[in-house]
Amino acid sequence: MPSKLYNKFTKSKYESEEQMIRDRKNRDNIKQKIRYYKKQYGYDLDYNDLELYHQFVLNLNVIKKVHRFHSFILRYKEPKDKMIIKTDAEVYYTNKSNIDLGLDYIDFLKKLKKDDSEELTEKTDKRKRKTTTEFIEKQTIIIF
């Protein structure tokens, strides 16, 4: 049985119990934030990839503006003849400043994995179905 101050992540011992508690709080805080960012913005971050997580936190102000247009930005190419599809033009010109901001950070956006929004809505629908209750109408007669 390992000692009380053994750190299984670094395979070494903590110097004190306070350090152990501080590191545990830090790990838990990062995991909670990852869960929140996944729910709020739909990006699938991993605790094992802390470098990407720190880049995500540094660029959070950009992601707040761009996360709704992630798939559009990745598939958008500036046309050579300055002609774009009508549906793309509507999306682009109504959100031009946010999309242009996202195009500046396209290399970073390519690293991020975006969850499908349909899957997220299906999960919430399943939760609602479980909590809904069905009532019998007042005029229904029950015969025993």
N, C-alpha and C positions, 0 to 999 in steps of 0.2 A: 504494500500500500504506500503510495507516495506521501510525502510530507504535506502538511497543511499549506505551506507557502510555495508549493511546486506549480510552475506555470507550464501547462501542457502545450501552449502555442509556441513558446520559444524554447521549451525543454530545458528550462533553468529554474532557479529559485528566485522568488521575490525577496527583496531585502527586508521588507517589513509588511505587516498586515495592512497598514495604511496605503502602501503602494499597490498591494493586491486589490484593495477595494477601489482605489482610484482608477486602475486599469480596467477593472470589471465595469465600472460606471461608464468609462469612455467607450468600451466595446458595445455595451448595451445602448448607449446614446446613438452611436453610429448605426446600429442595426435598426433602431426605431426610426431614425431619419430616412434610411433606405426604404423602409416599409411605407413611410409617409409619402416620399417622393414617387414611389411606384403607384400609390393610390391617387395622388394629386395630379401628377403629370403623365403617368403611364409608362415611365421608363423602367426597364428591368436592370437595376444595378446589383452588383454582387459584392458581398463583404470581402471576398478574397481578392478582389481587384480594387484596392484602396487608392491607387494612383488615379484611376478613372473617376472614382468617387470624389476625390479632392478637386479634380478638374471640373466635375459637375457642380460642386459647391461654389467654386470660383466664378463659374459662368451662370449661376442660378438666375441672376437678373435678366440675362438674355433668354434663358430657357422658359421663364415665366411668360415671355411675350411670344415665343416661337413654337412651343410644344403643340399647339393646335394645328400648325401647318407643317409638321415634321415630314410627313410623306410627300406633300406637295413640293417642299424645298428639295428633297432628295431626287425627285424625278424631274424637276424643272430644269430646263436648259434654255439659255438665252438664245433665241433664234437668230440666224444670220440675216434673214430678210426682215426682221422686226415684226413678223406676223406670228401670232400665237392663236391657239384654239379659243373659241368664244367662252367656253366654260372656265378654262384656265385664266382667261383675261378678266373675267368677273371676280374670281378669287384673288388674282394678283392685284388688281387695281383697287379693290376695296380694303386690302390689307398690305399695301405696298411697303410701308415703312417697316413692318414686322418681318415681311418676307425678305426684304433687302438686308435687314439685320441678320437673319438666319443664313443668307447666302454668304455673308462674311465669315460665319462660323461653320461652314458646311463640312470641313474636315473633322471637326469635333462631333458634329451631329451624325456623321457616318459611323463613328465608334459606338454610339449609343444604340441599344436595342429597344424599340418601341413595342409595347404590348398592343394587341389589336383592341380597338375600342369596343368592338362587338362582343368580345369575350368579357370585357369588364361590365357591359350592360347586362349580359346574360347572367352573370354572377349575382348582380343586384336584383334582377327579376326573380331568380330562384329564392332568394331570401324573402322577398315580398310574398311569394306564393306560400311559403311555409307559415308566415305569420297571419295571413288572411284567414278569417273565419267565415263560414257560410251559415246564414240564418234561414230558418224556415219562415216562409211568408205567413202573415197573420191569418189569412183565409184558408190555409192548408189544414185539412182535418187528418189527424193521425188516428188510425184504427188499430187497436191491439187485438 
